[in-house]
Amino acid sequence: MKSHFQEHIYLASPVFVQNTLASLAGLIERHRRYSGVYHSLSETLFANEFKSRDELDQLQQSLLSQVLKNAMADVPYYRKLGISEPDLAQFPVLNRSEIAQATGDFVSNRYSQKSLLTIYTGGSTGTPLGVRMTKDIRRKTYAFWNRFYRGFGVGIFDKRASFLGRKLQNPDDNTPPFWRQNVFGHQTLFSSFHMSDANLPHYVDKLNQLKPTLIEGYPLSVFRIAEFILQNDRTLTFTPKGISTSSENFTKKQREVMEKALGCKVYDQYGSAESVIFAGECEYGNKHIAMEYGVAEVLGADGQITPEGEGELIVTSLLNEAMPLIRYRIGDLGKISRKPCPCGRNTPILEELSGKVGAVIVSQGKRVSTASIAIAFEYLENVTKTQIIQNEPERVLVKLVANKNFSQDEEDFMKWELRKMLSTELAIDVEQVNDIPAAANGKYQMVVQNYYKN
């Protein structure tokens, strides 16, 4: 289980030390992300961007064939299945719980597990999972981000304002600044946990001082800024090239508010920490699925898996050879089509995505969204599913599906994480349950808000 020692040191430090620590972390992360294979793959992806449909189909099939052959030969889980040929149709649908219960069986024998990174994800599913990958696999992912940003005129090192799930200061500390500087990443990190009406004027003033090229982050955090600007007749003294959003769904009306207040288009990205799918919006609002990153299919209501249609998304990684997830149920619903797009890209398009549904928990006048809250559950090793429910002010109920090894230490860890985001005074009730069923629409909800109605 993750230790809070480093965070305690950070939170106890003065702001100038926190800025130094954020910048040092940014320097380390810059090397981790943007070195090695990152540069060569970026050039390859730029060259692929407007290839014909046939060319892209052939490229994807070649990548897929190699992934399936390697999995059959080197991954214990797939070797046991005795699959006779590298045909995707012969591979079973894979549930997240299967991976969580026997993660080592999904790691290729060509890699020492000790040499691999572990990327933890709770996501909107509320089921913690640690995915193994090499350093180069992470770098490959950022090459796809590079191509995505270039599509609306932004460079990967342009000045940006980031509204993500970083815990920058104690939740009850309402003293500005509510941001920290990552000098080496040309990035200003804004807290998503201090966005009350009293604090938001400071956010707007800082944005006007910074004049970032890009505003990025969780859409409900960016929307909160935009909503405040319009409701209080505030204005920005600059025009960003774009707003990059990810990790949460949002409505057409919320998109309109963001674009009106911030003076530029929203470009939404869809992906996952498991490194199985990457899709990004073009200038026409179509979400193009990167065919070099993964294969996306749809499990329909009739139980059939097809490359186009509407239903549950089934995805296969083409990127992570160390832990290839094949026909993986990512937990989201959507529609895939091959309709033509005026932008000239010939990839499948992800439409009507209903996964990663956004809701908020309200505490001390602040609204914290699903994507931010999900971080509190990522490291719970003995928990298979979580849900947080708010029925009244300053109190939440956390439902856990846990195994017999779940301990008081893990519960205390989770409570510390939640209070660090929301409020040290937040009352947290914990209930262990046998299951957390899906909502009426068939989609699992990690955050259920019954008290606050926006």
ZIGI-V901523 format. One record per residue. N is the residue number from 1. PSI is psi as a letter, one per 20 degrees, with the letter a starting at -180 (none if undefined). Layout:
# ZIGI-V901523
N|PSI + N|PSI
This chain:
# ZIGI-V901523
1|q + 2|q + 3|q + 4|j + 5|g + 6|h + 7|h + 8|g + 9|g + 10|g + 11|h + 12|i + 13|q + 14|r + 15|g + 16|h + 17|g + 18|g + 19|g + 20|g + 21|g + 22|h + 23|h + 24|g + 25|h + 26|h + 27|g + 28|g + 29|h + 30|g + 31|g + 32|h + 33|g + 34|l + 35|a + 36|c + 37|i + 38|g + 39|g + 40|h + 41|h + 42|g + 43|h + 44|g + 45|h + 46|g + 47|h + 48|i + 49|h + 50|k + 51|r + 52|r + 53|g + 54|g + 55|g + 56|h + 57|g + 58|g + 59|g + 60|g + 61|h + 62|g + 63|g + 64|g + 65|g + 66|g + 67|g + 68|g + 69|g + 70|h + 71|g + 72|h + 73|h + 74|i + 75|o + 76|g + 77|g + 78|h + 79|h + 80|h + 81|h + 82|k + 83|p + 84|h + 85|q + 86|m + 87|p + 88|h + 89|i + 90|i + 91|p + 92|r + 93|p + 94|p + 95|q + 96|h + 97|h + 98|g + 99|g + 100|h + 101|h + 102|l + 103|g + 104|h + 105|i + 106|j + 107|p + 108|p + 109|i + 110|i + 111|q + 112|p + 113|h + 114|h + 115|i + 116|q + 117|q + 118|o + 119|o + 120|q + 121|p + 122|g + 123|a + 124|i + 125|h + 126|j + 127|o + 128|q + 129|p + 130|o + 131|p + 132|q + 133|r + 134|r + 135|h + 136|h + 137|g + 138|g + 139|h + 140|g + 141|g + 142|h + 143|h + 144|h + 145|h + 146|g + 147|g + 148|g + 149|h + 150|h + 151|h + 152|k + 153|k + 154|p + 155|q + 156|h + 157|j + 158|q + 159|p + 160|q + 161|p + 162|p + 163|n + 164|a + 165|k + 166|p + 167|o + 168|h + 169|r + 170|q + 171|h + 172|i + 173|o + 174|k + 175|p + 176|q + 177|q + 178|k + 179|q + 180|q + 181|p + 182|n + 183|g + 184|h + 185|j + 186|l + 187|p + 188|p + 189|p + 190|q + 191|p + 192|j + 193|j + 194|k + 195|m + 196|r + 197|h + 198|h + 199|h + 200|h + 201|h + 202|h + 203|g + 204|g + 205|g + 206|g + 207|g + 208|h + 209|g + 210|g + 211|m + 212|q + 213|h + 214|p + 215|p + 216|q + 217|a + 218|p + 219|h + 220|h + 221|g + 222|g + 223|h + 224|g + 225|g + 226|g + 227|g + 228|g + 229|g + 230|g + 231|h + 232|j + 233|k + 234|q + 235|q + 236|q + 237|j + 238|r + 239|o + 240|r + 241|h + 242|r + 243|p + 244|o + 245|q + 246|r + 247|i + 248|q + 249|q + 250|r + 251|r + 252|h + 253|g + 254|h + 255|g + 256|h + 257|g + 258|g + 259|h + 260|g + 261|h + 262|i + 263|k + 264|r + 265|q + 266|p + 267|o + 268|q + 269|q + 270|p + 271|a + 272|q + 273|h + 274|i + 275|l + 276|i + 277|q + 278|p + 279|p + 280|q + 281|q + 282|a + 283|i + 284|j + 285|j + 286|p + 287|o + 288|p + 289|p + 290|o + 291|i + 292|i + 293|g + 294|r + 295|p + 296|p + 297|r + 298|p + 299|o + 300|r + 301|h + 302|j + 303|j + 304|q + 305|p + 306|q + 307|i + 308|r + 309|a + 310|p + 311|b + 312|p + 313|p + 314|p + 315|q + 316|p + 317|p + 318|j + 319|h + 320|n + 321|i + 322|h + 323|m + 324|p + 325|o + 326|p + 327|l + 328|p + 329|o + 330|i + 331|j + 332|q + 333|q + 334|a + 335|p + 336|p + 337|r + 338|k + 339|q + 340|q + 341|p + 342|i + 343|i + 344|i + 345|p + 346|k + 347|r + 348|q + 349|p + 350|o + 351|q + 352|l + 353|p + 354|j + 355|r + 356|l + 357|p + 358|p + 359|r + 360|q + 361|p + 362|p + 363|p + 364|k + 365|j + 366|q + 367|p + 368|p + 369|r + 370|g + 371|h + 372|g + 373|h + 374|h + 375|h + 376|i + 377|i + 378|h + 379|j + 380|n + 381|h + 382|k + 383|p + 384|i + 385|q + 386|q + 387|p + 388|p + 389|p + 390|o + 391|i + 392|r + 393|q + 394|k + 395|p + 396|q + 397|p + 398|p + 399|p + 400|p + 401|o + 402|q + 403|a + 404|i + 405|i + 406|p + 407|r + 408|h + 409|g + 410|g + 411|g + 412|h + 413|g + 414|g + 415|h + 416|g + 417|g + 418|g + 419|h + 420|h + 421|h + 422|f + 423|q + 424|i + 425|j + 426|p + 427|p + 428|o + 429|p + 430|p + 431|p + 432|p + 433|r + 434|h + 435|q + 436|o + 437|r + 438|r + 439|r + 440|h + 441|j + 442|i + 443|p + 444|p + 445|p + 446|h + 447|p + 448|o + 449|o + 450|i + 451|g + 452|p + 453|o + 454|none
